[in-house]
Amino acid sequence: MLLALLVALLGAGGPGFVPEARAATLTEVTGFGTNPGNLRMFRYVPDGLPAGRPLVVAMHGCTQSAAAYDAETGWTKWADQWGFALLLPQQQSANNLNSCFNWFESGDIGRGAGEALSVKQMTDRMKSDLGSDAARVYATGLSAGAAMTNVMLASYPDVFAAGAPVAGLPYACATSVIAAYSCMNPGTNLSPSAWGDKVRAAYPGYGGPWPTVSVWQGTTDTTVVPANLTETVEQWTAVHGTDATADATGTVAGYPHAVYRDGAGRDVVETYSLTGMGHGQPVDPGTGPEQCGTAGAYILDVGLCASYRIGLFWDLDGAGSPGPGPDPEPGPGTAVLPSLAADDGYVKASATGAGPAVGTLEGSLGVAVGRGADGLHNRALFSFDTSSLPDGARVKRAFVTVTRASGAGDPWAAGNRLVVDLRTGCFGATCATAADDWSAPASAAEAAEIGAFTSGTKASTAFTAVNPAGITQARLRLASAPASTAYVFLRPGAGATLTVEWE
């Protein structure tokens, strides 16, 4: 039964497909963390890719490899054309007889463990090496890779902005081989709330935005049956707090396409039902502007390029999503908001967080981040009034810019990072800086980071966790506690700004 499951999840992808000749190539990366899932890491980076560009994580199916899932599916074409980095995790046969990602093993699908953590560590390595836009990281995959896509979205919603499972299964549909077989065919029927609870349990207490999801399924798929599309939609619409009734429907290349919107009118889930298609990744070989891929085993020529349409849903082309029906959202805009000096400040504590207290030097030196000469550690708080954003605005990108006042030592030494936690509202009991801001939970932890600088201003990487109805707070801290004095003072008030781009 185990072999039947592994083979059924995705048969041979077929070696021997040769990608287009280009200067950039698929390369393996080692040393990306503890790698508890024992996976391999491959990446494709277009020549001259600047920092601040999106990152797509694409996961192959059983018996396939990273090399069998890059150009064949069209992802390298769009990486070159639209300018984003491509990460392709690869399973090893030592972990799974047919090199399937272990989406049905409880030790591999939870936050902070197994294969899920390995993929997250690869993602961190990409962001560190390339300066990828932390607010525009996406996951996709086919079959077992699609099931693993839902694992990453559920376990790391603070890392992935969106995902696209192709012929996949809901998160935590199975935690054993026997249950996995039933999930695939005939499928497992749970209530939307029960499915949603599985996702929420993957990261208890998470209060940030949930990933949006594009779900793809062949209507004649007998390996992962179409019922799984319905269950996946129920899972993610429940997580987004909306129902599983489509708000807009239409066709794309003759195939049914539906969009599900939340209470704010945002497109949070979309589906493509590929009429007459079996188990595989849809492609449309050719050189046209919407064409991609090379047909083969489980890479199916159906006249529609899935990676192209997924890229549009994620706005990788920069033109906005093309969902059917009227767009209720406002036009694009940008706001640059100064920090609220009255609520800015910093909190001091021991390296373990014991004895937090509000720092007293804000008025003369600014707000501190890092380890001070007194041996205590500092976290800075900045508050921004984001209530002026238009009703229904969808944040595309936001970043904090800070101004250095003074400092000592090098807070970024030995690879340390100055990270930004975001709260859509106030961290503590009030918005004014207080001792409880030190350890208060974030809506999005480590949502961005600020690179080293010794004078002037510095912008963070991008994020989307912004509260359009009130206050957005940013907490700046070092990811690791320095062993010796290393801190920076930043100017409060107008010395810090939040730039928000919306559509």
Secondary structure, DSSP 8 states (H G I E B T S, - for coil): -HHHHHHHH-----TT------SS--EEE---S--TT--EEEEE--TT--TT--EEEEE--TT--GGGSSTTTTHHHHIIIII-EEEEEE--TTTSTT----TT-GGGSSTTSHHHHHHHHHHHHHHHHH---TT-EEEEEETHHHHHHHHHHHH-TTT-SEEEEES---TTS-SSHHHHHHHHTT-----HHHHHHHHHHHSTT--S---EEEEEEETT-SSS-THHHHHHHHHHHHHTT--SS-SEEEEETTEEEEEEE-TT--EEEEEEEETT--SSEEEB-SSSTT-B---BTTEEESS--HHHHHHHHTTTTSS----SS---S---EEEEEE--TTT-EEEEE-TT--S-EE-S-TTTT-EEEEE-TTS-EEEEEEEEE-TTS-TT--EEEEEEEEEEEEEES-TTGGG--EEEEEESS-SSSSSS--GGGTT---SEEEEEEE---SSSEEE---B----TTSEEEEEEEESS--SS-EEEEE--GGGSEEEEEE-
